[in-house]
């Protein structure tokens, strides 16, 4: 939760040595772990239902919508969060271009043939 609230952004494209030199390696690993955890739908849904309270300057607790923090975190790290899914779509797209995949029209045709057999 803390990593999501802090929402520390690490610049893309840095190699291991640059991360160490800029003292960002730990932040990157924590962000990567948070994103990996949030990819699980059950955990994501759990996080969206959290009731979170902050201590106000007037010594009162104020309820905050944790979904706001979660949305901001995912917006800041969208490339990492969706990276795996985008790679999967690109692989499928490549297979379709090379004629190795199944297209929607071929699936529909096969289903139609089975029904009429």
PLY file of the C-alpha trace (Angstrom):
ply
format ascii 1.0
element vertex 117
property float x
property float y
property float z
element edge 116
property int vertex1
property int vertex2
end_header
0.00 0.00 0.00
2.76 2.39 0.89
4.43 1.96 -2.49
1.15 2.75 -4.23
0.55 5.85 -2.11
4.13 7.12 -2.51
3.95 6.51 -6.28
7.67 6.92 -6.93
8.34 6.96 -10.66
11.62 5.54 -11.98
12.68 6.67 -15.48
12.36 4.02 -18.21
15.34 2.62 -20.08
17.93 2.71 -17.30
20.26 -0.26 -17.07
21.29 -1.94 -13.81
24.40 0.23 -13.36
22.49 3.47 -13.93
19.84 2.41 -11.43
22.53 1.73 -8.82
24.36 5.00 -9.57
21.14 7.02 -9.19
20.08 5.01 -6.14
16.87 3.93 -7.86
17.32 0.17 -7.91
15.26 -0.43 -4.74
12.45 1.85 -5.93
12.31 0.02 -9.27
12.17 -3.39 -7.58
9.38 -2.24 -5.24
7.42 -0.79 -8.17
7.88 -3.99 -10.18
6.67 -6.06 -7.23
3.62 -3.83 -6.67
2.70 -4.08 -10.36
3.17 -7.84 -10.38
0.87 -8.14 -7.36
-1.76 -5.84 -8.91
-1.93 -8.01 -12.05
-3.78 -10.56 -9.93
-7.47 -9.68 -10.32
-8.41 -10.85 -6.82
-5.72 -8.74 -5.19
-6.55 -5.77 -7.39
-10.22 -6.03 -6.40
-9.20 -6.27 -2.74
-7.13 -3.09 -3.04
-10.01 -1.23 -4.67
-12.23 -2.03 -1.69
-9.83 -0.76 1.00
-11.11 1.94 3.32
-8.18 4.26 3.94
-7.98 7.11 6.45
-5.54 10.01 6.65
-4.76 12.16 9.63
-5.72 15.75 8.82
-3.93 18.82 10.18
-6.96 19.59 12.36
-6.45 16.28 14.23
-9.26 14.44 12.50
-9.29 11.26 10.48
-10.63 11.70 6.98
-11.68 8.77 4.83
-9.94 8.64 1.46
-10.81 6.58 -1.55
-7.85 4.23 -2.02
-9.02 3.69 -5.59
-7.74 7.22 -6.34
-4.22 6.27 -5.22
-4.43 3.02 -7.15
-5.56 4.74 -10.35
-2.78 7.32 -10.10
-0.17 4.60 -9.48
-1.33 2.55 -12.46
-1.47 5.62 -14.68
2.11 6.47 -13.71
3.27 2.89 -14.37
0.92 1.90 -17.19
3.68 0.60 -19.44
4.85 -1.89 -16.84
1.34 -2.92 -15.86
0.19 -3.62 -19.42
3.57 -4.67 -20.84
2.88 -8.41 -20.53
-0.53 -8.14 -22.19
0.78 -5.96 -25.02
3.58 -8.47 -25.68
1.01 -11.28 -25.85
-1.11 -9.33 -28.34
1.96 -8.60 -30.47
2.86 -12.31 -30.57
-0.67 -13.21 -31.66
-0.67 -10.42 -34.23
2.65 -11.66 -35.64
1.34 -15.22 -35.96
-1.77 -13.96 -37.74
0.34 -11.95 -40.19
2.45 -15.02 -40.96
-0.69 -17.11 -41.44
-0.01 -19.33 -38.43
-2.79 -18.12 -36.22
-6.50 -18.55 -36.15
-8.59 -15.69 -37.42
-12.12 -14.93 -36.36
-13.44 -15.71 -39.84
-11.81 -19.18 -39.85
-13.26 -19.90 -36.39
-16.71 -18.86 -37.58
-16.40 -21.01 -40.69
-15.33 -24.06 -38.65
-18.23 -23.58 -36.24
-20.65 -23.23 -39.14
-19.34 -26.44 -40.77
-19.73 -28.41 -37.51
-23.33 -27.27 -37.08
-24.25 -28.23 -40.63
-22.49 -31.64 -40.58
0 1
1 2
2 3
3 4
4 5
5 6
6 7
7 8
8 9
9 10
10 11
11 12
12 13
13 14
14 15
15 16
16 17
17 18
18 19
19 20
20 21
21 22
22 23
23 24
24 25
25 26
26 27
27 28
28 29
29 30
30 31
31 32
32 33
33 34
34 35
35 36
36 37
37 38
38 39
39 40
40 41
41 42
42 43
43 44
44 45
45 46
46 47
47 48
48 49
49 50
50 51
51 52
52 53
53 54
54 55
55 56
56 57
57 58
58 59
59 60
60 61
61 62
62 63
63 64
64 65
65 66
66 67
67 68
68 69
69 70
70 71
71 72
72 73
73 74
74 75
75 76
76 77
77 78
78 79
79 80
80 81
81 82
82 83
83 84
84 85
85 86
86 87
87 88
88 89
89 90
90 91
91 92
92 93
93 94
94 95
95 96
96 97
97 98
98 99
99 100
100 101
101 102
102 103
103 104
104 105
105 106
106 107
107 108
108 109
109 110
110 111
111 112
112 113
113 114
114 115
115 116
